[in-house]
Amino acid sequence: MSQTQAAVTTGPETGPHAEGAAVAAPAARVVLATRNRHKVDELRRMLAESGLAVEVLDLAGAAAELGEVPEVAETGVTFVENAMLKAHAVAQATGLPAIGDDSGLCLDVLGGSPGVFSARWSGKHGDDTANLELLLAQLDEVPEDKRTAWFACAAVLALPDGRERIAEGRLVGTVVRQRSGSNGFGYDPIFRPDGYEVTLAELTADAKDAISHRGRALAELVRRIPEILPQVRQG
């Protein structure tokens, strides 16, 4: 038996890991360029449902294991540009495949804003409450038929060698006047998807994954992972 064969046939003498049975290869590893646990949980759920054996690290986990990972400024003017900036920078810093995403809420009455500025609409990045309250105040006198909006998301999977895959998703709906629900984050409590009587924040995680802009973009990216990571196996 060669050394290569021996490396994959070690195990107990009896049972499912008896000599001669192959030991499962470790899962592929991907860094999701975020510190947002909601996004990490969402991607992990989708990968599990897809059957792809991919371990997801967030930026904190990658930094603890691999060393400092730089924060990437979102200087792009589109969701795709920002997602590309994050994915490629983190892939280069960690030496691992990385996924970057950018998303936001776009309102027709505001000409597509907040758009790429959604996370810092109130001036401070990541202050969900302040962003939401400011937007509601700005829309206070806007009639119901003018509160149409859409959530957009771009997701990019980048490898350290520069290869990439891009996916986008969109969810159309309306911005309601009062927040409702506690299952989401960001603008979820004030966004009601077309065809629904509840906001995104009132849906279960699985129901939201099935229709959300990020869920749609990530689902497409997950589907395409084997194209760029052929070593990824079904779980």
N, C-alpha and C positions, 0 to 999 in steps of 0.2 A: 504494500500500500504506500502510495506516495505521501509526502508531507502535506500536500494540498488536500488529498483525500482525508487524511487523518484529522485535519483541522475542522472538518465538518461532520465527523462521525463519532465524536467522543460522547459518552453518556452512560447511563446505567446499563446493566446487562439485560434487563427485562423491561417490559412496558413500552410505551410509545416512543421512548428515547433509547431503545435498545441499540446495541452496536450495529452500525450500518444505516441507521436513520439519520437523515440530514438535520442539523441544527438550524433553526430559522435564522436567516440573515437579519442583522439589525435594521431597524427602520431608517429610511432616509431622513435627513434632518433639514429643516427649513426655518429660517429666522423671519418672523413677521415683524416688520419695522414699525412697532408701536409699543407703547406702555399701557395701552387701553385693554384691560382684561376682558371687556365685553367682546372686542374684536378677536382676541385670542380664543376665547371660548367658542365663538361662532365658527371660526375656521376649523378648530379641532372637531366640533360636531359634524361639520360637512365632510371632513376627511374620513371620519369614522363611518359615516353613512355611505361614503363612496367605496369603502373597502381598501383604500390606499394606505399602505403602512408608512406614514410620514409623521415624524415627531416635530412638533412646533415649539420653537423657542421665541419668547418675546425679547425685547431689547434688554431688559433687566437680566433675564436668564442668560442671554448671550454674553453680556458684559461680565457677569459673575464667572462664567466658565472660560471665556475666550479673551478677556481683556476689554479695555475701554472701547465702546462703540460710539461714534460721534452722533450727536443730534444733527439732523439734516434740516436745514432751513427750507421751507416751502416757498421758494421764490418763483415757481412756475406760474403761468397765467391760465393754465387749464388743469383739470383734474389729472389728465394723462401725464402731463409734464411733471407735476408734483409726485405722482406715484413712481415715475421713472427715476426721479432724483433720489428718492428714498431707497428704492429697491437696489439700484446700482451701487450707491454709497455703502449700504449695509453689506451687500455681497462682497464688495472689495475689502471692507474692514474685517469681516469675519471669515472669509474664505469659504462660506457656505452659500447655498442658494438662498435668496431673500425675496420676500414678497412685500411690496410697498403698495399702499392704497391711498386714495384721496377721494373724499366725497363731500357732498354738501347739498343744501336746500336751495332751490332756485325758484323764484317767484316771477310770474309773468308781469305783474304790476310794477315790479322793481327792475324790470329789464334783465332778469336772470340772476339778480343778487338775492341773498348774500353770496351764492356760488362758492368760489374757492376761498372766500373770506368767512365762510360759515362758522368755523371754529373760533374765530376772533372777531366776530361781528361787533361785539361790545367794546373791543379794544384790548381785552386780555385773552390770550389763547387758552382755550379749554374751559372757560367759565360758562358751563351749559346754562345755568340759571340766568345769568346776566344776558347772555345772547338771546335766549328765548323771550325774556321779559322785554328787551329792547325791540325785538321784532314785532311782538304783539302790540306794543305801544305805537310803532310806526304804521301798523295796519288797522289801528283802532277805528278809523272812519271809512275803511275800504269795505264796500258792500260784498255780500256773499259770492256773487257771480264773478267778482274780480279777484278772488283769493286763490285762484288756481295756481298750482305749483308742481314741481317735480323734484324728487331726490335723484341725484346722479352719482355714480361711483365709477372710478377707474382703478383697476388692480393690475399690477405688473409683477411677474416672476422673473427675476434676473439671476444669472449665474456669474460667478467671479470672472469667467472668460468673456463676459459681455453679451452673451446670448440672452434673449428675453422673450416673453410671451405677454401679450396685452389683452385684457378683457374689460368690457364696460357693461354697466347695468343701469336701468332707469325705472323709477316707480312714479306714476302720475297720481295726483290727488289734490287735496284742498287743505289750506291752513285754517283750522278752526279758531274760535275766539278764546276758548279757555282750555287749559291743559287738562288731560285726562289719562290716567293709567300710570303704572309704575314699573312696567317690565322693560322699558326701553331707556334710551339715553339721548343726549343731544336734543334735537327738535322732534323726536318721536312723539312726545305727549301732545303736540299740537298739529300733527299731520294725519289726516284721514285719507287713506288710499281710495281711489275710485272703486265703487262697488262694495264698499264696506260702510258700516255704521259706527265703527269704532276707530280709535287712533292706533298707530303702530305700537304705542306703549301699552295698549290694552290687549294685544295679541300675545299668545304664547311664543316662546323662543322658536319652536319648530314652525309655527304658522308664519312668523315674521321672516325666518330664513327662506321660506318657500316663495315669498313674493318681493322681498326687499331689494332695493337697488344693489346693496352690498352683497346680499345673498346671491343675486343673479350674476354679478360680476365674479364673485369668488367661485360659484358653481361652475362657470365657464372655465375659469383658470384651473380649478381642480380637475376638470375633465381633460385639460390639455397638459397637465403635469407629466404624464408618461411620454409625451412628445419630446420634452426637453430633459427629463430625468428618466431614461429608459430602465434604470436599475430599480425604480420604484415597483414594488410588488403588491399584489392584492393581499389584504390581511386575511 
